[in-house]
Amino acid sequence: MQSDKAQSGETLGQMKQQIKSLEARASHVDAKLSEIDEKLSQLVDSTARLETSIQILVARENGINLLEPIARRG
């Protein structure tokens, strides 16, 4: 009986340690996911700016002034 209590206590201690370890890992994963999300947002923003720049350059090459009102273009 005493042995069962000791073993139960040891098992409980191991489970608590595993829980702490898993919580620490989860926190680390959450931080990494936040970092990835932030970098992805930056990439999306950069891609949008790049796309706009390319559209402006293509329009200039085709003789289109994007700042001119559409009605006056053609």
Backbone atoms as SQL, in Angstrom:
CREATE TABLE atoms (id INTEGER PRIMARY KEY, chain TEXT, resi INTEGER, resn TEXT, atom TEXT, x REAL, y REAL, z REAL);
INSERT INTO atoms VALUES
  (1, 'A', 1, 'MET', 'N', 0.829, -1.199, 0.000),
  (2, 'A', 1, 'MET', 'CA', 0.000, 0.000, 0.000),
  (3, 'A', 1, 'MET', 'C', 0.866, 1.252, 0.000),
  (4, 'A', 2, 'GLN', 'N', 1.860, 1.251, 0.839),
  (5, 'A', 2, 'GLN', 'CA', 2.798, 2.372, 0.897),
  (6, 'A', 2, 'GLN', 'C', 3.535, 2.495, -0.437),
  (7, 'A', 3, 'SER', 'N', 3.853, 1.342, -1.009),
  (8, 'A', 3, 'SER', 'CA', 4.550, 1.296, -2.292),
  (9, 'A', 3, 'SER', 'C', 3.667, 1.870, -3.405),
  (10, 'A', 4, 'ASP', 'N', 2.374, 1.578, -3.346),
  (11, 'A', 4, 'ASP', 'CA', 1.441, 2.101, -4.342),
  (12, 'A', 4, 'ASP', 'C', 1.361, 3.624, -4.260),
  (13, 'A', 5, 'LYS', 'N', 1.326, 4.152, -3.044),
  (14, 'A', 5, 'LYS', 'CA', 1.272, 5.608, -2.852),
  (15, 'A', 5, 'LYS', 'C', 2.548, 6.263, -3.370),
  (16, 'A', 6, 'ALA', 'N', 3.673, 5.622, -3.081),
  (17, 'A', 6, 'ALA', 'CA', 4.950, 6.165, -3.545),
  (18, 'A', 6, 'ALA', 'C', 5.010, 6.163, -5.063),
  (19, 'A', 7, 'GLN', 'N', 4.558, 5.073, -5.654),
  (20, 'A', 7, 'GLN', 'CA', 4.581, 4.980, -7.117),
  (21, 'A', 7, 'GLN', 'C', 3.597, 5.974, -7.726),
  (22, 'A', 8, 'SER', 'N', 2.434, 6.130, -7.116),
  (23, 'A', 8, 'SER', 'CA', 1.450, 7.104, -7.598),
  (24, 'A', 8, 'SER', 'C', 2.006, 8.520, -7.497),
  (25, 'A', 9, 'GLY', 'N', 2.674, 8.794, -6.393),
  (26, 'A', 9, 'GLY', 'CA', 3.287, 10.117, -6.211),
  (27, 'A', 9, 'GLY', 'C', 4.364, 10.372, -7.245),
  (28, 'A', 10, 'GLU', 'N', 5.160, 9.353, -7.523),
  (29, 'A', 10, 'GLU', 'CA', 6.217, 9.491, -8.521),
  (30, 'A', 10, 'GLU', 'C', 5.621, 9.715, -9.908),
  (31, 'A', 11, 'THR', 'N', 4.579, 8.949, -10.218),
  (32, 'A', 11, 'THR', 'CA', 3.902, 9.102, -11.511),
  (33, 'A', 11, 'THR', 'C', 3.298, 10.493, -11.643),
  (34, 'A', 12, 'LEU', 'N', 2.688, 10.954, -10.574),
  (35, 'A', 12, 'LEU', 'CA', 2.091, 12.286, -10.576),
  (36, 'A', 12, 'LEU', 'C', 3.167, 13.349, -10.792),
  (37, 'A', 13, 'GLY', 'N', 4.288, 13.183, -10.118),
  (38, 'A', 13, 'GLY', 'CA', 5.401, 14.128, -10.291),
  (39, 'A', 13, 'GLY', 'C', 5.911, 14.144, -11.719),
  (40, 'A', 14, 'GLN', 'N', 6.024, 12.966, -12.329),
  (41, 'A', 14, 'GLN', 'CA', 6.471, 12.880, -13.722),
  (42, 'A', 14, 'GLN', 'C', 5.466, 13.542, -14.656),
  (43, 'A', 15, 'MET', 'N', 4.190, 13.335, -14.395),
  (44, 'A', 15, 'MET', 'CA', 3.150, 13.936, -15.231),
  (45, 'A', 15, 'MET', 'C', 3.171, 15.457, -15.118),
  (46, 'A', 16, 'LYS', 'N', 3.375, 15.958, -13.904),
  (47, 'A', 16, 'LYS', 'CA', 3.449, 17.409, -13.711),
  (48, 'A', 16, 'LYS', 'C', 4.650, 17.990, -14.460),
  (49, 'A', 17, 'GLN', 'N', 5.767, 17.265, -14.423),
  (50, 'A', 17, 'GLN', 'CA', 6.960, 17.717, -15.132),
  (51, 'A', 17, 'GLN', 'C', 6.718, 17.704, -16.643),
  (52, 'A', 18, 'GLN', 'N', 6.038, 16.674, -17.126),
  (53, 'A', 18, 'GLN', 'CA', 5.717, 16.599, -18.552),
  (54, 'A', 18, 'GLN', 'C', 4.804, 17.747, -18.961),
  (55, 'A', 19, 'ILE', 'N', 3.855, 18.063, -18.100),
  (56, 'A', 19, 'ILE', 'CA', 2.941, 19.171, -18.386),
  (57, 'A', 19, 'ILE', 'C', 3.715, 20.480, -18.477),
  (58, 'A', 20, 'LYS', 'N', 4.616, 20.711, -17.526),
  (59, 'A', 20, 'LYS', 'CA', 5.429, 21.929, -17.564),
  (60, 'A', 20, 'LYS', 'C', 6.264, 21.990, -18.833),
  (61, 'A', 21, 'SER', 'N', 6.837, 20.857, -19.197),
  (62, 'A', 21, 'SER', 'CA', 7.657, 20.788, -20.402),
  (63, 'A', 21, 'SER', 'C', 6.817, 21.076, -21.646),
  (64, 'A', 22, 'LEU', 'N', 5.638, 20.476, -21.726),
  (65, 'A', 22, 'LEU', 'CA', 4.754, 20.699, -22.866),
  (66, 'A', 22, 'LEU', 'C', 4.273, 22.145, -22.930),
  (67, 'A', 23, 'GLU', 'N', 3.991, 22.736, -21.784),
  (68, 'A', 23, 'GLU', 'CA', 3.572, 24.145, -21.757),
  (69, 'A', 23, 'GLU', 'C', 4.692, 25.046, -22.251),
  (70, 'A', 24, 'ALA', 'N', 5.925, 24.745, -21.862),
  (71, 'A', 24, 'ALA', 'CA', 7.073, 25.541, -22.313),
  (72, 'A', 24, 'ALA', 'C', 7.248, 25.400, -23.825),
  (73, 'A', 25, 'ARG', 'N', 7.117, 24.162, -24.311),
  (74, 'A', 25, 'ARG', 'CA', 7.240, 23.938, -25.760),
  (75, 'A', 25, 'ARG', 'C', 6.118, 24.651, -26.511),
  (76, 'A', 26, 'ALA', 'N', 4.916, 24.602, -25.971),
  (77, 'A', 26, 'ALA', 'CA', 3.773, 25.266, -26.617),
  (78, 'A', 26, 'ALA', 'C', 3.996, 26.769, -26.676),
  (79, 'A', 27, 'SER', 'N', 4.532, 27.322, -25.615),
  (80, 'A', 27, 'SER', 'CA', 4.826, 28.754, -25.587),
  (81, 'A', 27, 'SER', 'C', 5.865, 29.108, -26.647),
  (82, 'A', 28, 'HIS', 'N', 6.881, 28.259, -26.770),
  (83, 'A', 28, 'HIS', 'CA', 7.927, 28.483, -27.776),
  (84, 'A', 28, 'HIS', 'C', 7.336, 28.394, -29.187),
  (85, 'A', 29, 'VAL', 'N', 6.470, 27.413, -29.414),
  (86, 'A', 29, 'VAL', 'CA', 5.829, 27.254, -30.717),
  (87, 'A', 29, 'VAL', 'C', 4.943, 28.462, -31.022),
  (88, 'A', 30, 'ASP', 'N', 4.212, 28.942, -30.030),
  (89, 'A', 30, 'ASP', 'CA', 3.365, 30.128, -30.227),
  (90, 'A', 30, 'ASP', 'C', 4.209, 31.332, -30.629),
  (91, 'A', 31, 'ALA', 'N', 5.349, 31.501, -29.975),
  (92, 'A', 31, 'ALA', 'CA', 6.233, 32.624, -30.295),
  (93, 'A', 31, 'ALA', 'C', 6.754, 32.494, -31.727),
  (94, 'A', 32, 'LYS', 'N', 7.137, 31.293, -32.117),
  (95, 'A', 32, 'LYS', 'CA', 7.626, 31.063, -33.484),
  (96, 'A', 32, 'LYS', 'C', 6.526, 31.321, -34.500),
  (97, 'A', 33, 'LEU', 'N', 5.302, 30.882, -34.201),
  (98, 'A', 33, 'LEU', 'CA', 4.189, 31.110, -35.119),
  (99, 'A', 33, 'LEU', 'C', 3.892, 32.599, -35.264),
  (100, 'A', 34, 'SER', 'N', 4.003, 33.337, -34.180),
  (101, 'A', 34, 'SER', 'CA', 3.800, 34.787, -34.248),
  (102, 'A', 34, 'SER', 'C', 4.872, 35.434, -35.121),
  (103, 'A', 35, 'GLU', 'N', 6.106, 34.974, -34.963),
  (104, 'A', 35, 'GLU', 'CA', 7.214, 35.491, -35.772),
  (105, 'A', 35, 'GLU', 'C', 6.991, 35.170, -37.254),
  (106, 'A', 36, 'ILE', 'N', 6.562, 33.951, -37.541),
  (107, 'A', 36, 'ILE', 'CA', 6.286, 33.548, -38.926),
  (108, 'A', 36, 'ILE', 'C', 5.143, 34.378, -39.495),
  (109, 'A', 37, 'ASP', 'N', 4.100, 34.600, -38.696),
  (110, 'A', 37, 'ASP', 'CA', 2.953, 35.402, -39.137),
  (111, 'A', 37, 'ASP', 'C', 3.378, 36.826, -39.468),
  (112, 'A', 38, 'GLU', 'N', 4.228, 37.396, -38.624),
  (113, 'A', 38, 'GLU', 'CA', 4.712, 38.759, -38.857),
  (114, 'A', 38, 'GLU', 'C', 5.535, 38.822, -40.146),
  (115, 'A', 39, 'LYS', 'N', 6.416, 37.850, -40.340),
  (116, 'A', 39, 'LYS', 'CA', 7.236, 37.833, -41.553),
  (117, 'A', 39, 'LYS', 'C', 6.379, 37.610, -42.789),
  (118, 'A', 40, 'LEU', 'N', 5.364, 36.781, -42.686),
  (119, 'A', 40, 'LEU', 'CA', 4.458, 36.552, -43.807),
  (120, 'A', 40, 'LEU', 'C', 3.718, 37.833, -44.165),
  (121, 'A', 41, 'SER', 'N', 3.290, 38.572, -43.164),
  (122, 'A', 41, 'SER', 'CA', 2.626, 39.859, -43.404),
  (123, 'A', 41, 'SER', 'C', 3.559, 40.818, -44.135),
  (124, 'A', 42, 'GLN', 'N', 4.802, 40.841, -43.712),
  (125, 'A', 42, 'GLN', 'CA', 5.784, 41.704, -44.372),
  (126, 'A', 42, 'GLN', 'C', 5.992, 41.293, -45.827),
  (127, 'A', 43, 'LEU', 'N', 6.025, 39.976, -46.074),
  (128, 'A', 43, 'LEU', 'CA', 6.173, 39.492, -47.448),
  (129, 'A', 43, 'LEU', 'C', 4.971, 39.870, -48.310),
  (130, 'A', 44, 'VAL', 'N', 3.779, 39.735, -47.753),
  (131, 'A', 44, 'VAL', 'CA', 2.570, 40.102, -48.493),
  (132, 'A', 44, 'VAL', 'C', 2.591, 41.592, -48.828),
  (133, 'A', 45, 'ASP', 'N', 2.962, 42.423, -47.853),
  (134, 'A', 45, 'ASP', 'CA', 3.040, 43.865, -48.090),
  (135, 'A', 45, 'ASP', 'C', 4.085, 44.191, -49.158),
  (136, 'A', 46, 'SER', 'N', 5.236, 43.553, -49.068),
  (137, 'A', 46, 'SER', 'CA', 6.301, 43.786, -50.049),
  (138, 'A', 46, 'SER', 'C', 5.873, 43.349, -51.446),
  (139, 'A', 47, 'THR', 'N', 5.185, 42.231, -51.517),
  (140, 'A', 47, 'THR', 'CA', 4.708, 41.732, -52.805),
  (141, 'A', 47, 'THR', 'C', 3.703, 42.703, -53.420),
  (142, 'A', 48, 'ALA', 'N', 2.833, 43.248, -52.608),
  (143, 'A', 48, 'ALA', 'CA', 1.850, 44.219, -53.106),
  (144, 'A', 48, 'ALA', 'C', 2.549, 45.467, -53.637),
  (145, 'A', 49, 'ARG', 'N', 3.553, 45.939, -52.910),
  (146, 'A', 49, 'ARG', 'CA', 4.305, 47.121, -53.379),
  (147, 'A', 49, 'ARG', 'C', 5.047, 46.812, -54.675),
  (148, 'A', 50, 'LEU', 'N', 5.644, 45.633, -54.742),
  (149, 'A', 50, 'LEU', 'CA', 6.367, 45.229, -55.946),
  (150, 'A', 50, 'LEU', 'C', 5.416, 45.117, -57.134),
  (151, 'A', 51, 'GLU', 'N', 4.259, 44.529, -56.907),
  (152, 'A', 51, 'GLU', 'CA', 3.270, 44.400, -57.978),
  (153, 'A', 51, 'GLU', 'C', 2.842, 45.766, -58.496),
  (154, 'A', 52, 'THR', 'N', 2.623, 46.702, -57.594),
  (155, 'A', 52, 'THR', 'CA', 2.240, 48.053, -57.986),
  (156, 'A', 52, 'THR', 'C', 3.353, 48.720, -58.787),
  (157, 'A', 53, 'SER', 'N', 4.590, 48.558, -58.341),
  (158, 'A', 53, 'SER', 'CA', 5.723, 49.142, -59.065),
  (159, 'A', 53, 'SER', 'C', 5.839, 48.567, -60.460),
  (160, 'A', 54, 'ILE', 'N', 5.651, 47.270, -60.596),
  (161, 'A', 54, 'ILE', 'CA', 5.717, 46.631, -61.910),
  (162, 'A', 54, 'ILE', 'C', 4.600, 47.143, -62.814),
  (163, 'A', 55, 'GLN', 'N', 3.402, 47.283, -62.258),
  (164, 'A', 55, 'GLN', 'CA', 2.284, 47.794, -63.056),
  (165, 'A', 55, 'GLN', 'C', 2.561, 49.208, -63.543),
  (166, 'A', 56, 'ILE', 'N', 3.154, 50.026, -62.694),
  (167, 'A', 56, 'ILE', 'CA', 3.494, 51.400, -63.075),
  (168, 'A', 56, 'ILE', 'C', 4.540, 51.391, -64.183),
  (169, 'A', 57, 'LEU', 'N', 5.564, 50.556, -64.039),
  (170, 'A', 57, 'LEU', 'CA', 6.612, 50.477, -65.063),
  (171, 'A', 57, 'LEU', 'C', 6.064, 49.982, -66.396),
  (172, 'A', 58, 'VAL', 'N', 5.193, 48.979, -66.360),
  (173, 'A', 58, 'VAL', 'CA', 4.596, 48.462, -67.598),
  (174, 'A', 58, 'VAL', 'C', 3.736, 49.546, -68.243),
  (175, 'A', 59, 'ALA', 'N', 2.970, 50.244, -67.440),
  (176, 'A', 59, 'ALA', 'CA', 2.124, 51.317, -67.978),
  (177, 'A', 59, 'ALA', 'C', 2.987, 52.393, -68.625),
  (178, 'A', 60, 'ARG', 'N', 4.075, 52.770, -67.986),
  (179, 'A', 60, 'ARG', 'CA', 4.977, 53.787, -68.567),
  (180, 'A', 60, 'ARG', 'C', 5.560, 53.301, -69.891),
  (181, 'A', 61, 'GLU', 'N', 5.949, 52.035, -69.940),
  (182, 'A', 61, 'GLU', 'CA', 6.499, 51.470, -71.174),
  (183, 'A', 61, 'GLU', 'C', 5.463, 51.502, -72.295),
  (184, 'A', 62, 'ASN', 'N', 4.195, 51.400, -71.930),
  (185, 'A', 62, 'ASN', 'CA', 3.106, 51.427, -72.918),
  (186, 'A', 62, 'ASN', 'C', 2.578, 52.838, -73.146),
  (187, 'A', 63, 'GLY', 'N', 3.247, 53.820, -72.582),
  (188, 'A', 63, 'GLY', 'CA', 2.866, 55.218, -72.793),
  (189, 'A', 63, 'GLY', 'C', 1.628, 55.644, -72.035),
  (190, 'A', 64, 'ILE', 'N', 1.318, 54.976, -70.967),
  (191, 'A', 64, 'ILE', 'CA', 0.125, 55.304, -70.183),
  (192, 'A', 64, 'ILE', 'C', 0.562, 56.049, -68.924),
  (193, 'A', 65, 'ASN', 'N', -0.047, 57.230, -68.717),
  (194, 'A', 65, 'ASN', 'CA', 0.217, 57.996, -67.512),
  (195, 'A', 65, 'ASN', 'C', -0.876, 57.666, -66.507),
  (196, 'A', 66, 'LEU', 'N', -0.527, 56.929, -65.493),
  (197, 'A', 66, 'LEU', 'CA', -1.530, 56.487, -64.523),
  (198, 'A', 66, 'LEU', 'C', -2.078, 57.621, -63.667),
  (199, 'A', 67, 'LEU', 'N', -1.390, 58.743, -63.656),
  (200, 'A', 67, 'LEU', 'CA', -1.867, 59.876, -62.871),
  (201, 'A', 67, 'LEU', 'C', -2.875, 60.717, -63.653),
  (202, 'A', 68, 'GLU', 'N', -2.954, 60.502, -64.936),
  (203, 'A', 68, 'GLU', 'CA', -3.896, 61.230, -65.791),
  (204, 'A', 68, 'GLU', 'C', -5.272, 60.582, -65.665),
  (205, 'A', 69, 'PRO', 'N', -6.329, 61.381, -65.568),
  (206, 'A', 69, 'PRO', 'CA', -7.682, 60.809, -65.487),
  (207, 'A', 69, 'PRO', 'C', -7.969, 59.890, -66.674),
  (208, 'A', 70, 'ILE', 'N', -8.722, 58.852, -66.447),
  (209, 'A', 70, 'ILE', 'CA', -9.004, 57.838, -67.477),
  (210, 'A', 70, 'ILE', 'C', -9.664, 58.469, -68.706),
  (211, 'A', 71, 'ALA', 'N', -10.574, 59.400, -68.506),
  (212, 'A', 71, 'ALA', 'CA', -11.307, 60.009, -69.625),
  (213, 'A', 71, 'ALA', 'C', -10.340, 60.725, -70.578),
  (214, 'A', 72, 'ARG', 'N', -9.234, 61.242, -70.070),
  (215, 'A', 72, 'ARG', 'CA', -8.298, 61.971, -70.930),
  (216, 'A', 72, 'ARG', 'C', -7.299, 61.036, -71.606),
  (217, 'A', 73, 'ARG', 'N', -7.221, 59.783, -71.145),
  (218, 'A', 73, 'ARG', 'CA', -6.247, 58.844, -71.719),
  (219, 'A', 73, 'ARG', 'C', -6.652, 58.367, -73.106),
  (220, 'A', 74, 'GLY', 'N', -7.897, 58.248, -73.339),
  (221, 'A', 74, 'GLY', 'CA', -8.136, 57.657, -74.621),
  (222, 'A', 74, 'GLY', 'C', -9.512, 57.629, -75.065);
